[in-house]
Amino acid sequence: MAVNWGILGTGNIAHLVAEDLRRLPNAELTAVGSRAQARADTFGDTFDVPHRHGSYEALVADPALDVVHVATPHSAHLEHATLALEAGHAVLCEKPLALNAAQAERLIDTARRHDQFLMEAMWTRFLPVMDDVHRLVHEERVLGDVHLLRADIGVTQPVDPTHRLFDPALGGGALLDLGVYPVAFAFDLFGAPDTVTSSAVLADTGVDAQCAAVFRYDDGTQAMWHASLGADAGRTCVLAGPEGRLRGTRAWWKGAPFELTRSDGATASWARPYEGNGYQFEAAHVMACLREGRTESPVMPLDESHALLRTMDALRAEWGVAYPQEA
């Protein structure tokens, strides 16, 4: 059974998702919506989308749709996902699910009240190599009891107050755009932390240009991570226990190979290469959930998305980072 997709927004993520939907035999990219008809038409021409809408309201009113992918900035997720849910569509919403935990709670309440599917697009969690990581760590326990996660993620983005990454009005900063990946990885492996220690360096615009944290768990596990808009620290991660370590190579959150080094020096590598950008796996999961009649994902549940934002809210509060919408 084909699933008809609409994409709300025409930015970079929308293009990447549209490219990957072509790789799924039962996915039909049926409609696109933009705030400008010209942008919707250009996007539609690029991806052969039959329905092109010059407003988001017109997109969600399209009766042909089964699910809407919300691909707008963080600051607009609540508004745009609510539009689609109240119009009767399932929603895959870009990460983070909302600007803060209060907005996420409102969005989740809307989805549950309308009995509609909603999922945060934490696409990294659905990449094939992550199945190997879970199997090795939790099922085969090749590391023993894992005591440590260390992860970094960084880009070298020139400082520009008008760029979305530095604009408080668009939810800018390293945490929500980049740090969310190692935060979500720690949640996936260990759950919510029991205590958090953190630090941040702020840009002139008031958003976090660089941040770091240590998550501590009562069983002694630590997850240490770093995110930066101005430093490329290697983009690697390490999971370690008494029996060895598992290292995610450069761009670990994009499905790069993981290398195992056992305590006796033996080594092995897990590589699960894929074609495209990697967004097809989360889309396939959404379609499977819809076929099964689910209103939320068992892999990326809504309560976890809410908890992620509660933790990130606490981090921003410690740093003094607030967005205009929160005033």
Secondary structure, 3 states (H helix, E strand, C coil): CCEEEEEECCCHHHHHHHHHHCCCCCEEEEEEECCCHHHHHHHHHHHCCCEEECCHHHHHCCCCCCEEEECCCHHHHHHHHHHHHHCCCEEEEECCCCCCHHHHHHHHHHHHHCCCCEEEECHHHHCHHHHHHHHHHHHCCCCCCCCEEEEEEECECCCCCCCCCCCHHHCCCHHHHHHHHHHHHHHHHHCCCCEEEEEEEECCCCCEEEEEEEEECCCCCEEEEEEECECCCCCCEEEEECCEEEEECCCHHHCCCEEEEECCCCEEEECCCCCCCCCHHHHHHHHHHHHCCCCCCCCCCHHHHHHHHHHHHHHHHHHCCCCHHHC
